[in-house]
Amino acid sequence: MAYRTLEVERRGQLATVWLNRPEVRNAFDDAAIAEITDVFSALGRETAVRAIVLAARGPVFCAGADLNWMKRMAGYSHAENLDDANRLAAMLRAIYECPRPVVARVQGDCYAGGMGLVAACDIAVAADTVRFCLSEVRIGLIPATISPYVIKAMGEQAARRYFLTAERFSAQEALRLSLVHEAVAPDALDAGVERLVDALLAASPDAVSQAKRLVRDMAGRPVDDAVVADTVTRIADIRASAQGREGVQSFLEKRKPSWLA
């Protein structure tokens, strides 16, 4: 796959998607949005890919919307703004619903829509020097399209503060709020990501994919008869699946499962 705004690296069963516009602080425009949507949709269909890392070239992870793109948007009609927002929403959803686990490697500052990228990933590791900011209200906008993902990640009360104040906050605060799962020294960032990738690749590919979907489907639902029936069906299905049987059998026989052979 060849892209203008991205770089895609393959290493075995791992694909790394690099935001590759450091000259504009990896801000996204309509071209970048289309390419990010395409690459996550494509990688999600590849059975040879078992994990994806979302990373960025240069000192900034993502500064949100590209200024030239914003200038064009200033003249959009309401219908054109709806179309544009739908494409941004599709990009975030492509990451969030990707069947493969996605790890965000946040090496630099992350603002506005960039926080949506991080929140849409399954796991996020940030350098402890990174600053985050939901800056939209400063320019008369709101973080609407990214809000479902950011609120899920950092919680309603934190969102109330940072959506409204547009304050910058540290990686340590992002860790406290669960926006990121780890905040590490910059020189430990790659090792932290690698450790998580190794854990993902050691597990059953089918189980990881279904566990990702399980969290998405169960979050926020009441524990009622429908939920109980759903979970019972899911565990019965995976126990009877090829990888479920192989995983249990390999454990009992004290050998590596086939996906590690």
N, C-alpha and C positions, 0 to 999 in steps of 0.2 A: 504494500500500500504506500503510495507516494502522496504527501501532503505539503502544502505551502506554509501552514502555520504550526505544524506539529512535526515531531520526529518520533518514529516508532522503532524501538529496539526489541529484538528477540534474544532470549537466552534460555534455551530449553523450553520449559513449559511456562516461563514468565515472559510477559510482554510489558514493556515500560513505555508509556505515552508521555512524551516531553512537550510541554507548552514551549514553543520555540520562537517567541517574538520578544527577546530581551530588550530590544531597542525601544519598545513601547511598554516595558514592564509587564509583558505577557497579558496585557489587556486584550479582551476579545471583541471582535467585530462580527459582522454577519458571516464572513468567510470562516473565521475560527469556530464560531458556533456550529456551522454546518459540518466542519471537519471533525470536531469533537463528537458530535452526534453520530457521525458515520463510523468513526473508528471504534467507539464503544459498542455500537450495534454489530459491527463486523466481528470484533474480537469475542463478543458474547456468543457468537454462533460457532466459533472455532473450538472443537473439542480438544485440540492439541494445546490450547491455552488454558491454564488452570489458575492463574492469578495475574492481576494487572496492577501496576504501580502508576499513579498519576504524579508526575514530577514537573519541574520547570527549569529552564535554562536561565542563567543570569542571577542577579542579586535579589529579584522580587519574584514571589510565586505568582501572584496575579493582582493587578491593580483594578480589576473590575472592567468597566466598559471603556473601549477605546475612544479617545477624544474626537477623532475624525468621524467615527460612527455616530457619536452623540450629536455632532454638528448636523449630520444628515437627518437624524431622528427629529431634530428640532423643527423640521419642516414637514414631518409626516402628518397625514390625516389620522383620524381616530381608527379607521379601518386598517391603515398601514401599521399603526402602533400595535393593534391587536395581532396582526400577522407576525410582526417582529417579536412580540412577547411570547407568542405560541412557539416560535422556533427556539427561543431561549429556554422555555419550559420543557420542550422536547429534549434539549441537550442535557438538562439536569436529570430528567427522567431516564434517559439512556444510561447514565452512570448509576443512578439509584437502583434501577431494575436490571442491570446487567447480570446475567447468570453467574458470571465469574466474580470472585471477591476482589474488591478494589481498595488499594492502600494509597492514601495521599502522603506524599513526601514533601513536606512544606519547609523549604529551605530559607524562604524570605518572606517579607511582609505580604499580607493578604487582606485585600480591601473589597468591600461591597460584593459584587457578583462573584469574586474569587472565593469568598466565604461560602457561597452556595456550592461551588465545586467541591470544597473540602467536606462540607456537611453531607453532600450526596454520596460520598465514599463510605465504605464500610468501616474502615479503620484509618486513623490519621495520626501521623507522627510529625512533630514540628521541632525545629531547632529552637532552643530556649531564648534566642535573640529575636524571634519573630514578633511583629506587632500585628494585631488584627483590628479591623474597623468596619463597622456598618455605616458608611458615610452618606447614604442616600439623602437623608433629610437636610443635609447642609446645602444641597442644590435643588431643594424643592421636590424631591422624589421620595418614594418609599421602597423598601426591599421586598416587594410583593412576590415576585416570581420565585425568589429563593427562600421565602419565609417558611413553607412547609418543612423544608429540610433543616434550616437553621434552628427553627423552634423545636423540632424533634431532637436535635443534637444538644442544644444548650438550655432548653427548658423555657417555659413561658415567662417566668419572673425575670430571668436574665435578659430575655428578648425585650421585655418591656423597657428595661433600662437602655440597652445598647441600640435598639431600633430608634429610640426617641432622642438620645443624647448624642449619638455619633461619636462617642468617646473612643479613643484608641485604648486597647488593652493588650496585656502581655501574653506570651505563650503560657506562662504559669497560670494566669487567670483563665485562659482557654482550657487548660488542663483541669482546673478546679470545676469549670462549668461543663466538662465532658464534651466540649467541641472537638478537642483532640484527646487521644488516648495516652500519648506520651509526649513529654517535652524534654529534649536531650541536648547536650552540647553539640554545636554544629559539626564538630569532627566525629561525633558518634552517631550522626543521623543515618548514614548508610548502613552501619552495623545494626541499628535498631530496625530499619526497614527490612534488612536481610533476615533478621531473626524471625520477624513476623511472616515473611514470605516462606521461609523454610517450614514454619508450623503449618501454613496453609497447604503447602505441597505435600506434607506428610500425611494429610488426611484424605479420606475418600473424596474424589471429585464430585460424585453425585451427592454425597452427604453434605459437603460444604455448600453446594448450590441450593440444596433443599433447606439447609439450616438458615441460609441467608433469607430465603423466601419465608421461612417460618417466623423469623423475627418481624419481618415486614407485615405479615398477615395477622400476627397475634398482638402486636403492640397496641395498647389502648382498648382492646376488646374486653368486655366483661366475661368472667368465667361462668358461662351458662351452658345449657345442654348442647347448643350448637357448637360451641368451642370445644367442649369435651369430645363430642363425636368427631369433630375435625381432627383433633390431635390423635385420637385413637386410630383413625383411618390412616393418618400419615405414618405413624410408627409401624403399623401392620404392613403397609405398603413397602416401606424401606427395609423392614426385616425380611420380606419375601423377595427383595430385589437381588440382582446378581452381586452388586457390590456389598449389600448388606450381609448376604450369606458368606461372601468371601471374607469380609472383615471379621465376622464372628469366628469363622472357621480358622482363619490364620491366627487369631488371638488364642484360641483354644489349643492350636497346634504349635504355638510359640514360634511362628515364622513370620516373615514379612508378607504383607498383603500384596496382591498382584500389581496394584498401582505403584508400589515401591520397588518392584522387582526389576 
